[in-house]
Amino acid sequence: MFEHIRIRREGRVWSVMTVLVAIAAAGCGESTVAPPLEEVILPGSITVATETSGFMKDDGYELLVDGVSAGTIGPNDELTLQELDPATYELALGDVADNCEVEAVSVEVAPAGTAATTLSVVCAHAEPQAYTLRFNRARPNLDDGVITECPFGLCPTEEEWDLHVYYNSQTDPHSVIRQNLTTGVEIAHVAGATLASLTEADVTGATFTGEWVADPFDNDRVILVRTDLGSVYALGDPVEDESAQTLTFNAALVATAPAQAAAP
């Protein structure tokens, strides 16, 4: 969607009409001196585009020109600022989500010219949280970080956790992530990826299942867990300690639950 916004700086800008009025006044005997025609300055414009990539992308920003609001702009949008005095302007974005970063840009506007620039916003996944879980017993709720202890693998409730680590003696490594089938938690494996290399396309293109997946949790794999609340967490960087019967891994929020439509 294209929009047009006019911004003028305070300053001395001679127009053709100003020159003609000054010349007419001089012809009537007044002492006014007309400015030379080379001082006529025509305004220019800037076409601004936004590009947003990454995880949990923002839904819009405030466009700032020299620190002053010029209205709103979408995450992947374009608009034109018109009637700008020839000068150098700094363009930046406000109202940017905490997980997103963008650098301001300087744009020079020439008389009667149109400059173009792009503000690129990159959004990261949430800071990873480390978990160390005993095989079959410690069962975390990823949405609140609370761990339910299940002695001998028997839990007092099936409603308060998302996953556990199953020990499979037939695989190497032995750790297998199993989701809570009772609450409808889903899982997807992204082979050949790590938390550091994971992309938004890996998450949006993943195939989630409500069935257990038997593949072990190795270092060349990210496991995605969609909780019963709809948020998606990426599990990576696994370290298995067979002697202690534990698995340590990092879990990072990569997608939030879809907004629920308001009731009529």
C-alpha positions in Angstrom: 0.0 0.0 0.0 1.3 3.4 -1.0 0.8 6.5 1.1 2.0 10.1 0.6 3.0 12.3 3.5 4.1 15.9 3.3 6.8 17.2 5.6 8.4 20.7 5.4 11.3 22.0 7.4 11.3 25.6 8.7 13.7 27.6 6.7 14.1 30.1 3.8 12.6 28.6 0.6 12.0 30.9 -2.3 9.2 30.0 -4.7 8.6 31.2 -8.2 5.6 33.1 -6.9 7.7 34.9 -4.3 10.1 36.0 -7.1 7.3 37.3 -9.2 5.8 39.3 -6.4 9.2 40.8 -5.5 9.8 41.9 -9.1 6.3 43.4 -9.3 6.9 45.4 -6.1 10.2 46.7 -7.4 8.4 47.9 -10.6 6.0 50.0 -8.5 8.9 52.0 -7.0 9.4 50.0 -3.9 12.9 49.2 -2.7 12.4 45.5 -2.5 15.1 43.5 -4.3 14.1 40.3 -6.0 16.2 37.2 -5.2 18.1 35.8 -8.1 16.3 32.9 -9.9 19.1 30.5 -8.9 17.8 30.7 -5.3 14.5 29.1 -6.2 14.4 25.7 -4.4 12.0 23.0 -5.2 11.0 20.4 -2.6 11.8 16.7 -2.9 10.5 13.4 -1.5 11.6 10.1 0.0 10.1 6.7 -0.7 10.4 4.6 2.5 10.0 0.8 2.5 10.1 -1.6 5.5 11.2 -5.2 5.4 10.7 -7.5 8.5 12.1 -10.9 8.9 12.7 -13.5 11.7 10.6 -14.9 14.5 7.5 -13.3 16.1 7.5 -10.4 13.8 6.1 -7.1 14.8 2.8 -6.0 13.2 3.7 -2.3 12.5 5.8 0.7 13.5 5.9 4.4 14.0 7.9 6.1 11.3 10.2 8.8 12.7 11.8 11.6 10.6 14.4 13.4 12.5 12.8 12.1 15.7 9.3 13.4 14.8 6.5 11.0 14.0 5.3 10.8 10.4 2.6 8.3 11.1 2.5 4.5 11.0 3.9 2.0 8.6 3.4 -1.7 8.3 6.0 -4.5 8.7 6.4 -4.9 5.0 5.1 -1.7 3.6 6.0 1.4 1.5 5.0 5.1 1.7 6.2 8.4 0.2 7.1 11.5 2.2 6.5 14.5 0.0 7.2 18.3 0.1 10.6 17.8 1.9 13.0 20.7 1.9 16.3 19.7 0.3 18.5 18.4 3.2 19.7 15.2 5.0 17.1 13.4 7.0 17.4 10.6 9.6 14.7 8.0 9.3 14.0 5.5 12.1 11.2 3.3 13.5 9.5 3.5 16.8 7.2 1.1 18.6 9.5 -1.8 17.7 9.1 -5.1 19.7 11.8 -6.0 22.1 12.9 -9.0 20.1 13.3 -7.0 17.0 16.2 -4.7 15.9 16.5 -2.0 13.2 19.1 0.6 12.4 18.2 4.2 11.5 19.3 5.5 8.0 20.3 8.9 6.7 18.8 10.0 3.4 19.7 13.1 1.4 16.9 14.8 -0.5 17.9 16.8 -3.6 15.8 19.7 -5.0 12.9 18.2 -7.0 14.4 14.7 -6.4 13.0 11.5 -5.0 15.2 9.4 -2.7 14.5 5.8 -1.8 15.5 3.8 1.3 14.6 0.6 3.2 14.4 0.1 6.9 15.2 -3.6 7.6 13.8 -5.1 10.8 15.2 -8.4 12.1 13.4 -10.2 14.9 15.1 -12.9 17.0 13.5 -15.8 18.9 13.3 -15.4 22.7 16.3 -15.9 24.9 16.7 -19.7 25.4 16.0 -21.2 28.8 18.1 -24.1 29.9 16.5 -27.3 31.3 18.2 -30.3 32.9 15.7 -33.2 33.2 16.0 -36.6 34.7 14.9 -39.3 32.3 11.2 -40.0 32.5 10.7 -38.1 35.8 11.2 -34.3 35.4 8.5 -32.9 33.1 8.5 -29.2 32.3 5.6 -26.8 31.3 7.4 -24.7 28.7 4.9 -21.8 28.9 5.6 -21.1 32.6 8.9 -22.9 33.2 7.5 -25.0 36.1 8.8 -28.6 36.3 6.6 -31.4 37.6 8.5 -34.2 39.3 7.1 -37.7 38.6 8.6 -40.4 40.9 9.3 -43.6 38.9 7.7 -41.9 35.9 4.2 -41.7 37.5 2.8 -38.2 37.6 0.2 -37.0 40.0 -1.5 -35.1 37.2 -1.4 -35.2 33.4 -2.5 -31.6 32.9 0.5 -29.5 34.0 3.5 -30.5 31.8 4.4 -30.5 28.1 7.1 -33.2 27.6 9.5 -35.6 29.2 12.7 -37.4 28.2 12.3 -41.0 27.4 15.4 -43.3 27.7 15.7 -45.6 24.7 18.6 -48.1 25.2 18.4 -49.0 21.4 19.4 -45.6 20.1 22.5 -43.4 20.3 22.1 -41.0 21.9 19.5 -42.5 24.2 17.3 -39.5 24.8 14.0 -39.2 23.0 11.6 -36.3 23.5 8.0 -37.4 24.1 5.2 -34.8 24.3 2.1 -34.9 26.5 -0.5 -36.7 24.4 -3.2 -36.1 27.0 -3.2 -32.3 26.6 -2.7 -32.4 22.8 0.9 -31.1 22.7 2.4 -31.5 19.2 5.9 -32.1 18.1 8.1 -31.7 15.0 11.7 -32.6 14.3 13.9 -30.4 12.2 16.9 -32.5 11.2 20.2 -30.7 10.2 19.5 -27.6 12.2 20.6 -26.0 15.5 19.1 -23.2 17.6 21.8 -20.9 16.1 20.9 -21.8 12.5 17.1 -22.2 12.8 15.1 -20.0 10.5 11.5 -18.8 10.4 11.0 -21.0 7.3 12.1 -24.0 9.3 9.4 -23.3 11.8 6.6 -22.4 9.4 7.5 -25.4 7.1 7.6 -28.0 9.9 5.1 -30.8 10.1 3.7 -31.2 13.6 2.2 -34.4 14.8 0.2 -35.5 17.9 2.0 -38.9 17.8 5.3 -39.8 19.5 8.4 -39.5 17.3 11.1 -42.2 17.9 14.1 -40.3 16.6 16.7 -39.5 19.3 17.6 -36.0 20.3 21.1 -35.4 18.8 23.2 -32.3 18.3 22.2 -32.0 14.6 18.5 -31.5 15.3 16.0 -29.1 16.6 12.8 -30.3 18.1 9.8 -28.0 17.9 7.1 -28.4 20.6 3.7 -26.7 20.2 2.1 -26.5 23.6 -1.5 -26.9 24.6 -1.7 -23.0 24.6 -0.5 -22.8 21.0 3.0 -21.4 21.5 5.9 -23.0 19.8 9.3 -23.7 21.5 12.5 -24.8 19.8 14.6 -27.3 21.7 18.3 -27.6 20.9 21.9 -28.0 22.1 21.2 -31.3 23.8 23.8 -32.7 26.3 23.2 -36.2 27.6 24.7 -37.5 30.8 23.9 -41.2 30.9 25.6 -41.7 34.3 23.4 -39.1 35.9 20.4 -40.1 33.8 19.8 -36.5 32.7 19.4 -34.5 29.5 20.3 -30.8 29.3 18.9 -28.7 26.5 17.9 -25.1 25.6 14.3 -24.1 24.8 13.5 -20.9 23.0 10.1 -19.4 22.2 9.9 -19.0 18.4 6.1 -18.5 17.8 3.4 -17.2 20.0 -0.1 -18.5 20.2 -2.5 -17.1 17.5 -4.7 -14.3 18.9 -8.2 -15.5 19.7 -11.0 -13.8 17.9 -13.2 -11.7 20.2 -16.6 -13.2 21.1 -19.5 -11.4 19.3 
